[in-house]
Amino acid sequence: MKRNKAESYQMELLFRALADRTRLRLLNLMGDDEVCVCFLVEALKLTQPKISRHLAYLRRAGIVASRRDGKWMHYRLTQPNDSYVAGMLSAVREWLVNDPAMQSDRGRLLRLCCSPTLPAALRKAPKPTNIATAH
C-alpha cells in the first residue's frame, strides 16, 4: 500500500514517540486506564514538566488523548484508525506488559493507587478508576 507524504510523516512521528524509554514507561502505566498526570509523576519519580512534555509528544503522535477535569489532567491510550498502527501498538503494549522493568513501574502505580495513605501530592487527586478498583 503506497502512503502519501502526510502518512509517512505520521509514521515517522509515531516511531520517534516510541523510541524513548520514558514515553514507553508512560504507555505502560496507562495501560487500559485513564491516569491523572500526578500519579504518573509520582510513580516514575520524574518532574511534572518532564512528564507533561513526554505526554504532549505522545498526543501529537496520536497515541494518547487527554481530558481536563478542573485542575487535573488525565491521559489515556487511543485506538488508532490504521489497522497496521493498531497492530504494532498492540505488540508494543504486549512487550511492555512482559518486561520486568515495566512490571516494576506498574507495580509502583498499583501500590500508589491502592494505598490507604497517599503521598501529600496525591491526597486530593482522582485515582485511576480501573486500577483503584482492581485490588
N, CA, C and O atoms as a DFTB+ gen file, in Angstrom:
540 C
 N C O
     1  1       0.842      -1.166       0.000
     2  2       0.000       0.000       0.000
     3  2       0.895       1.239       0.000
     4  3       1.728       1.400       0.892
     5  1       0.733       2.100      -0.977
     6  2       1.528       3.304      -1.106
     7  2       0.983       4.377      -0.165
     8  3      -0.225       4.610      -0.109
     9  1       1.884       5.026       0.572
    10  2       1.494       6.072       1.522
    11  2       1.882       7.438       0.972
    12  3       2.899       7.579       0.293
    13  1       1.064       8.440       1.272
    14  2       1.400       9.798       0.861
    15  2       2.350      10.434       1.871
    16  3       2.673       9.821       2.889
    17  1       2.803      11.669       1.595
    18  2       3.771      12.353       2.458
    19  2       3.244      12.537       3.881
    20  3       3.980      12.333       4.846
    21  1       1.995      12.916       4.014
    22  2       1.414      13.149       5.341
    23  2       1.409      11.869       6.158
    24  3       1.722      11.889       7.348
    25  1       1.055      10.755       5.528
    26  2       1.040       9.479       6.244
    27  2       2.457       9.056       6.617
    28  3       2.670       8.498       7.693
    29  1       3.417       9.311       5.750
    30  2       4.814       8.984       6.049
    31  2       5.316       9.800       7.230
    32  3       6.026       9.285       8.094
    33  1       4.940      11.093       7.263
    34  2       5.321      11.943       8.385
    35  2       4.732      11.398       9.682
    36  3       5.425      11.333      10.697
    37  1       3.466      11.010       9.656
    38  2       2.821      10.467      10.851
    39  2       3.517       9.187      11.317
    40  3       3.666       8.957      12.517
    41  1       3.939       8.361      10.364
    42  2       4.635       7.129      10.715
    43  2       5.962       7.453      11.391
    44  3       6.330       6.826      12.385
    45  1       6.675       8.433      10.849
    46  2       7.948       8.844      11.438
    47  2       7.731       9.392      12.849
    48  3       8.496       9.075      13.759
    49  1       6.702      10.206      13.033
    50  2       6.371      10.761      14.338
    51  2       6.030       9.652      15.336
    52  3       6.444       9.702      16.495
    53  1       5.283       8.666      14.884
    54  2       4.922       7.539      15.733
    55  2       6.163       6.781      16.206
    56  3       6.296       6.478      17.392
    57  1       7.071       6.477      15.275
    58  2       8.268       5.739      15.659
    59  2       9.180       6.564      16.567
    60  3       9.826       6.013      17.459
    61  1       9.236       7.870      16.347
    62  2      10.009       8.724      17.260
    63  2       9.387       8.689      18.655
    64  3      10.098       8.638      19.659
    65  1       8.066       8.717      18.709
    66  2       7.375       8.684      20.000
    67  2       7.681       7.390      20.753
    68  3       7.807       7.393      21.978
    69  1       7.797       6.307      20.029
    70  2       8.053       5.002      20.662
    71  2       9.537       4.764      20.934
    72  3       9.895       3.771      21.568
    73  1      10.399       5.657      20.466
    74  2      11.841       5.463      20.597
    75  2      12.416       6.064      21.879
    76  3      13.630       6.234      21.993
    77  1      11.568       6.381      22.827
    78  2      12.027       6.984      24.075
    79  2      11.546       6.143      25.257
    80  3      10.364       5.810      25.349
    81  1      12.456       5.807      26.147
    82  2      12.126       4.936      27.284
    83  2      11.063       5.558      28.202
    84  3      10.161       4.860      28.665
    85  1      11.167       6.850      28.462
    86  2      10.174       7.487      29.337
    87  2       8.784       7.403      28.721
    88  3       7.809       7.143      29.426
    89  1       8.685       7.619      27.419
    90  2       7.367       7.538      26.772
    91  2       6.837       6.110      26.788
    92  3       5.633       5.903      26.940
    93  1       7.709       5.130      26.636
    94  2       7.275       3.728      26.740
    95  2       6.789       3.438      28.155
    96  3       5.793       2.738      28.340
    97  1       7.486       3.973      29.149
    98  2       7.063       3.780      30.538
    99  2       5.674       4.386      30.776
   100  3       4.849       3.805      31.482
   101  1       5.426       5.550      30.182
   102  2       4.119       6.192      30.330
   103  2       3.023       5.363      29.672
   104  3       1.949       5.186      30.247
   105  1       3.289       4.852      28.466
   106  2       2.301       3.989      27.787
   107  2       1.980       2.775      28.649
   108  3       0.821       2.384      28.788
   109  1       3.014       2.192      29.220
   110  2       2.839       1.020      30.076
   111  2       1.981       1.357      31.296
   112  3       1.094       0.585      31.660
   113  1       2.235       2.488      31.918
   114  2       1.472       2.856      33.114
   115  2       0.007       3.137      32.797
   116  3      -0.875       2.825      33.597
   117  1      -0.250       3.719      31.641
   118  2      -1.648       3.996      31.289
   119  2      -2.402       2.706      31.008
   120  3      -3.556       2.570      31.414
   121  1      -1.778       1.764      30.329
   122  2      -2.460       0.517      30.018
   123  2      -3.851       0.771      29.478
   124  3      -4.009       1.499      28.498
   125  1      -4.857       0.187      30.095
   126  2      -6.251       0.374      29.672
   127  2      -6.964       1.415      30.526
   128  3      -8.188       1.533      30.473
   129  1      -6.203       2.169      31.310
   130  2      -6.786       3.116      32.248
   131  2      -6.612       4.554      31.794
   132  3      -5.803       4.848      30.915
   133  1      -7.371       5.435      32.396
   134  2      -7.155       6.867      32.267
   135  2      -6.458       7.278      33.557
   136  3      -6.962       7.027      34.651
   137  1      -5.291       7.915      33.421
   138  2      -4.470       8.202      34.592
   139  2      -4.172       9.694      34.682
   140  3      -3.813      10.330      33.692
   141  1      -4.326      10.238      35.877
   142  2      -4.002      11.633      36.146
   143  2      -2.482      11.802      36.095
   144  3      -1.736      10.938      36.556
   145  1      -2.042      12.907      35.537
   146  2      -0.609      13.186      35.424
   147  2       0.083      13.066      36.779
   148  3       1.209      12.574      36.855
   149  1      -0.569      13.505      37.833
   150  2       0.062      13.484      39.157
   151  2       0.458      12.066      39.581
   152  3       1.481      11.889      40.243
   153  1      -0.333      11.054      39.212
   154  2       0.022       9.668      39.529
   155  2       1.205       9.203      38.689
   156  3       2.047       8.444      39.167
   157  1       1.271       9.656      37.434
   158  2       2.404       9.294      36.574
   159  2       3.694       9.899      37.120
   160  3       4.738       9.248      37.129
   161  1       3.615      11.145      37.573
   162  2       4.777      11.827      38.149
   163  2       5.266      11.063      39.377
   164  3       6.459      10.797      39.520
   165  1       4.344      10.721      40.247
   166  2       4.704      10.031      41.486
   167  2       5.240       8.626      41.220
   168  3       6.206       8.207      41.857
   169  1       4.636       7.902      40.300
   170  2       5.066       6.524      40.012
   171  2       6.446       6.487      39.363
   172  3       7.239       5.590      39.650
   173  1       6.741       7.451      38.493
   174  2       8.034       7.438      37.788
   175  2       9.100       8.272      38.484
   176  3      10.271       8.220      38.110
   177  1       8.702       9.043      39.497
   178  2       9.635       9.904      40.228
   179  2      10.377      10.849      39.282
   180  3      11.587      11.041      39.396
   181  1       9.627      11.432      38.350
   182  2      10.151      12.432      37.427
   183  2       9.371      13.719      37.641
   184  3       8.301      13.697      38.250
   185  1       9.883      14.825      37.157
   186  2       9.199      16.102      37.357
   187  2       7.938      16.191      36.503
   188  3       7.836      15.557      35.452
   189  1       6.984      16.986      36.970
   190  2       5.739      17.174      36.236
   191  2       5.987      17.782      34.852
   192  3       5.372      17.326      33.888
   193  1       6.865      18.800      34.705
   194  2       7.109      19.329      33.357
   195  2       7.680      18.282      32.397
   196  3       7.324      18.258      31.219
   197  1       8.559      17.425      32.899
   198  2       9.134      16.385      32.036
   199  2       8.058      15.389      31.596
   200  3       7.978      15.035      30.420
   201  1       7.242      14.945      32.532
   202  2       6.151      14.014      32.204
   203  2       5.193      14.667      31.209
   204  3       4.798      14.034      30.229
   205  1       4.817      15.916      31.445
   206  2       3.889      16.607      30.551
   207  2       4.468      16.772      29.151
   208  3       3.744      16.649      28.163
   209  1       5.756      17.045      29.058
   210  2       6.401      17.183      27.755
   211  2       6.335      15.868      26.974
   212  3       6.046      15.866      25.777
   213  1       6.602      14.755      27.654
   214  2       6.541      13.442      27.003
   215  2       5.100      13.083      26.613
   216  3       4.865      12.511      25.548
   217  1       4.154      13.420      27.472
   218  2       2.746      13.149      27.152
   219  2       2.288      13.974      25.948
   220  3       1.516      13.487      25.122
   221  1       2.755      15.209      25.844
   222  2       2.421      16.043      24.685
   223  2       2.981      15.426      23.404
   224  3       2.334      15.474      22.358
   225  1       4.169      14.851      23.480
   226  2       4.766      14.191      22.315
   227  2       3.907      12.999      21.897
   228  3       3.642      12.801      20.711
   229  1       3.478      12.213      22.873
   230  2       2.620      11.055      22.579
   231  2       1.275      11.506      22.007
   232  3       0.721      10.845      21.130
   233  1       0.757      12.616      22.495
   234  2      -0.516      13.141      21.987
   235  2      -0.366      13.596      20.535
   236  3      -1.234      13.317      19.707
   237  1       0.731      14.295      20.219
   238  2       0.977      14.726      18.835
   239  2       1.120      13.524      17.898
   240  3       0.746      13.599      16.727
   241  1       1.653      12.432      18.409
   242  2       1.820      11.223      17.595
   243  2       0.512      10.452      17.462
   244  3       0.448       9.471      16.722
   245  1      -0.539      10.885      18.173
   246  2      -1.841      10.242      18.068
   247  2      -1.976       8.976      18.897
   248  3      -2.865       8.161      18.649
   249  1      -1.104       8.808      19.876
   250  2      -1.113       7.591      20.693
   251  2      -1.955       7.761      21.954
   252  3      -2.561       6.802      22.432
   253  1      -1.993       8.976      22.490
   254  2      -2.768       9.229      23.700
   255  2      -3.701      10.421      23.494
   256  3      -3.501      11.253      22.609
   257  1      -4.713      10.470      24.333
   258  2      -5.646      11.589      24.359
   259  2      -5.683      12.118      25.787
   260  3      -5.366      11.401      26.736
   261  1      -6.072      13.377      25.926
   262  2      -6.115      13.973      27.258
   263  2      -7.504      14.526      27.543
   264  3      -8.298      14.794      26.641
   265  1      -7.758      14.685      28.835
   266  2      -9.023      15.257      29.298
   267  2      -8.737      16.056      30.560
   268  3      -8.081      15.567      31.480
   269  1      -9.231      17.279      30.597
   270  2      -9.062      18.107      31.792
   271  2     -10.301      17.976      32.663
   272  3     -11.429      17.984      32.170
   273  1     -10.075      17.854      33.966
   274  2     -11.155      17.822      34.946
   275  2     -10.746      18.784      36.059
   276  3     -10.045      18.398      36.994
   277  1     -11.188      20.035      35.953
   278  2     -10.740      21.051      36.902
   279  2      -9.254      21.282      36.725
   280  3      -8.800      21.607      35.628
   281  1      -8.494      21.119      37.791
   282  2      -7.041      21.317      37.684
   283  2      -6.305      20.028      37.304
   284  3      -5.086      20.046      37.132
   285  1      -7.010      18.939      37.175
   286  2      -6.396      17.645      36.894
   287  2      -6.401      17.327      35.396
   288  3      -7.405      17.535      34.714
   289  1      -5.286      16.828      34.896
   290  2      -5.176      16.375      33.505
   291  2      -5.092      14.851      33.514
   292  3      -4.260      14.269      34.211
   293  1      -5.949      14.223      32.744
   294  2      -5.995      12.769      32.645
   295  2      -5.573      12.351      31.235
   296  3      -5.917      13.009      30.253
   297  1      -4.835      11.266      31.152
   298  2      -4.388      10.746      29.854
   299  2      -4.782       9.286      29.718
   300  3      -4.828       8.538      30.694
   301  1      -5.068       8.899      28.471
   302  2      -5.415       7.509      28.168
   303  2      -4.885       7.186      26.772
   304  3      -4.671       8.081      25.953
   305  1      -4.680       5.914      26.518
   306  2      -4.256       5.482      25.193
   307  2      -5.428       5.595      24.234
   308  3      -6.582       5.437      24.632
   309  1      -5.131       5.868      22.973
   310  2      -6.176       5.933      21.956
   311  2      -6.063       4.726      21.039
   312  3      -5.010       4.094      20.953
   313  1      -7.140       4.419      20.365
   314  2      -7.162       3.319      19.407
   315  2      -6.945       3.903      18.013
   316  3      -7.818       4.603      17.500
   317  1      -5.788       3.626      17.386
   318  2      -5.530       4.178      16.046
   319  2      -6.505       3.639      15.005
   320  3      -6.948       2.493      15.090
   321  1      -6.836       4.477      14.020
   322  2      -7.720       4.066      12.927
   323  2      -7.019       3.111      11.967
   324  3      -7.645       2.207      11.414
   325  1      -5.734       3.311      11.773
   326  2      -4.957       2.488      10.849
   327  2      -4.709       1.112      11.485
   328  3      -4.144       1.029      12.575
   329  1      -5.122       0.051      10.818
   330  2      -5.006      -1.295      11.394
   331  2      -3.548      -1.716      11.586
   332  3      -3.243      -2.455      12.522
   333  1      -2.640      -1.258      10.717
   334  2      -1.222      -1.590      10.878
   335  2      -0.660      -0.945      12.146
   336  3       0.073      -1.575      12.907
   337  1      -1.017       0.311      12.353
   338  2      -0.557       1.029      13.544
   339  2      -1.164       0.400      14.798
   340  3      -0.474       0.222      15.802
   341  1      -2.438       0.069      14.740
   342  2      -3.102      -0.564      15.888
   343  2      -2.425      -1.887      16.233
   344  3      -2.206      -2.178      17.409
   345  1      -2.093      -2.686      15.235
   346  2      -1.418      -3.955      15.469
   347  2      -0.036      -3.768      16.062
   348  3       0.371      -4.506      16.960
   349  1       0.685      -2.775      15.555
   350  2       2.012      -2.515      16.078
   351  2       1.950      -2.045      17.530
   352  3       2.730      -2.504      18.365
   353  1       1.028      -1.135      17.835
   354  2       0.901      -0.665      19.216
   355  2       0.461      -1.779      20.152
   356  3       0.878      -1.826      21.310
   357  1      -0.365      -2.658      19.662
   358  2      -0.772      -3.810      20.467
   359  2       0.438      -4.681      20.796
   360  3       0.583      -5.147      21.926
   361  1       1.300      -4.897      19.815
   362  2       2.510      -5.698      20.041
   363  2       3.454      -4.999      21.017
   364  3       4.057      -5.649      21.872
   365  1       3.584      -3.689      20.893
   366  2       4.439      -2.926      21.817
   367  2       3.888      -3.033      23.235
   368  3       4.642      -3.260      24.181
   369  1       2.579      -2.872      23.383
   370  2       1.972      -2.966      24.716
   371  2       2.159      -4.353      25.318
   372  3       2.404      -4.481      26.518
   373  1       2.045      -5.391      24.494
   374  2       2.254      -6.757      24.984
   375  2       3.689      -6.926      25.468
   376  3       3.938      -7.546      26.502
   377  1       4.624      -6.369      24.712
   378  2       6.029      -6.441      25.125
   379  2       6.231      -5.702      26.443
   380  3       6.914      -6.203      27.336
   381  1       5.639      -4.508      26.571
   382  2       5.793      -3.718      27.786
   383  2       5.259      -4.457      29.007
   384  3       5.890      -4.455      30.064
   385  1       4.110      -5.081      28.861
   386  2       3.486      -5.800      29.977
   387  2       4.376      -6.933      30.479
   388  3       4.341      -7.275      31.662
   389  1       5.164      -7.509      29.596
   390  2       6.010      -8.650      29.960
   391  2       7.444      -8.278      30.311
   392  3       8.238      -9.156      30.649
   393  1       7.790      -7.013      30.240
   394  2       9.140      -6.554      30.562
   395  2       9.271      -6.348      32.077
   396  3       8.442      -5.651      32.662
   397  1      10.283      -6.930      32.728
   398  2      10.418      -6.814      34.192
   399  2      10.494      -5.371      34.704
   400  3       9.885      -5.061      35.728
   401  1      11.219      -4.489      34.026
   402  2      11.317      -3.097      34.479
   403  2       9.964      -2.399      34.371
   404  3       9.598      -1.603      35.235
   405  1       9.230      -2.701      33.314
   406  2       7.907      -2.098      33.131
   407  2       6.922      -2.655      34.155
   408  3       6.042      -1.934      34.623
   409  1       7.065      -3.932      34.504
   410  2       6.225      -4.530      35.540
   411  2       6.472      -3.845      36.880
   412  3       5.548      -3.645      37.669
   413  1       7.728      -3.490      37.125
   414  2       8.076      -2.792      38.360
   415  2       7.396      -1.419      38.418
   416  3       6.860      -1.031      39.456
   417  1       7.422      -0.685      37.297
   418  2       6.722       0.609      37.231
   419  2       5.239       0.439      37.496
   420  3       4.650       1.194      38.270
   421  1       4.637      -0.547      36.858
   422  2       3.200      -0.789      37.010
   423  2       2.870      -1.164      38.457
   424  3       1.859      -0.723      39.004
   425  1       3.723      -1.974      39.066
   426  2       3.525      -2.337      40.471
   427  2       3.558      -1.121      41.377
   428  3       2.765      -1.015      42.313
   429  1       4.481      -0.196      41.101
   430  2       4.579       1.034      41.885
   431  2       3.295       1.857      41.749
   432  3       2.801       2.400      42.736
   433  1       2.755       1.951      40.531
   434  2       1.495       2.681      40.325
   435  2       0.351       1.991      41.063
   436  3      -0.475       2.658      41.686
   437  1       0.296       0.672      40.999
   438  2      -0.764      -0.063      41.709
   439  2      -0.681       0.172      43.214
   440  3      -1.702       0.376      43.870
   441  1       0.528       0.142      43.757
   442  2       0.696       0.379      45.195
   443  2       0.244       1.793      45.563
   444  3      -0.391       1.998      46.598
   445  1       0.573       2.760      44.716
   446  2       0.138       4.140      44.974
   447  2      -1.381       4.240      44.979
   448  3      -1.974       4.837      45.879
   449  1      -2.000       3.652      43.968
   450  2      -3.458       3.756      43.818
   451  2      -4.215       3.031      44.915
   452  3      -5.307       3.444      45.304
   453  1      -3.643       1.970      45.403
   454  2      -4.343       1.135      46.389
   455  2      -3.930       1.434      47.827
   456  3      -4.456       0.829      48.761
   457  1      -3.008       2.348      48.009
   458  2      -2.517       2.676      49.337
   459  2      -3.577       3.424      50.144
   460  3      -4.215       4.342      49.629
   461  1      -3.767       3.036      51.404
   462  2      -4.731       3.762      52.233
   463  2      -4.229       5.172      52.581
   464  3      -5.034       6.060      52.865
   465  1      -2.906       5.382      52.560
   466  2      -2.350       6.707      52.835
   467  2      -1.515       7.146      51.631
   468  3      -0.405       6.658      51.416
   469  1      -2.063       8.061      50.866
   470  2      -1.392       8.570      49.672
   471  2      -0.360       9.629      50.039
   472  3      -0.496      10.306      51.059
   473  1       0.677       9.774      49.203
   474  2       1.602      10.901      49.403
   475  2       0.827      12.213      49.353
   476  3      -0.232      12.279      48.730
   477  1       1.336      13.245      49.994
   478  2       0.640      14.532      50.082
   479  2       0.213      15.063      48.720
   480  3      -0.881      15.613      48.591
   481  1       1.052      14.908      47.709
   482  2       0.751      15.433      46.372
   483  2      -0.441      14.745      45.720
   484  3      -1.016      15.276      44.771
   485  1      -0.818      13.574      46.215
   486  2      -1.897      12.799      45.592
   487  2      -3.170      12.733      46.420
   488  3      -4.152      12.139      45.975
   489  1      -3.187      13.318      47.602
   490  2      -4.319      13.142      48.511
   491  2      -5.665      13.564      47.937
   492  3      -6.679      12.929      48.228
   493  1      -5.698      14.616      47.133
   494  2      -6.969      15.074      46.564
   495  2      -7.096      14.696      45.097
   496  3      -8.086      15.040      44.451
   497  1      -6.117      13.999      44.573
   498  2      -6.108      13.643      43.146
   499  2      -7.071      12.498      42.866
   500  3      -7.232      11.601      43.693
   501  1      -7.714      12.527      41.694
   502  2      -8.607      11.424      41.322
   503  2      -7.807      10.176      40.950
   504  3      -6.920      10.228      40.098
   505  1      -8.125       9.068      41.590
   506  2      -7.420       7.816      41.298
   507  2      -7.864       7.251      39.954
   508  3      -9.014       7.423      39.551
   509  1      -6.944       6.574      39.263
   510  2      -7.349       5.872      38.033
   511  2      -8.414       4.843      38.390
   512  3      -8.173       3.991      39.245
   513  1      -9.565       4.899      37.769
   514  2     -10.716       4.090      38.151
   515  2     -10.447       2.591      38.086
   516  3     -10.662       1.890      39.075
   517  1      -9.987       2.090      36.965
   518  2      -9.788       0.633      36.832
   519  2      -8.697       0.125      37.753
   520  3      -8.828      -0.952      38.335
   521  1      -7.626       0.883      37.892
   522  2      -6.534       0.454      38.773
   523  2      -6.987       0.467      40.214
   524  3      -6.743      -0.484      40.957
   525  1      -7.648       1.544      40.614
   526  2      -8.057       1.699      42.005
   527  2      -9.037       0.625      42.444
   528  3      -9.055       0.259      43.620
   529  1      -9.861       0.106      41.524
   530  2     -10.849      -0.893      41.902
   531  2     -10.371      -2.324      41.619
   532  3     -11.071      -3.286      41.939
   533  1      -9.180      -2.465      41.018
   534  2      -8.689      -3.797      40.671
   535  2      -8.224      -4.574      41.891
   536  3      -8.176      -5.803      41.864
   537  1      -7.882      -3.868      42.956
   538  2      -7.376      -4.557      44.151
   539  2      -8.225      -4.276      45.342
   540  3      -7.945      -4.775      46.432
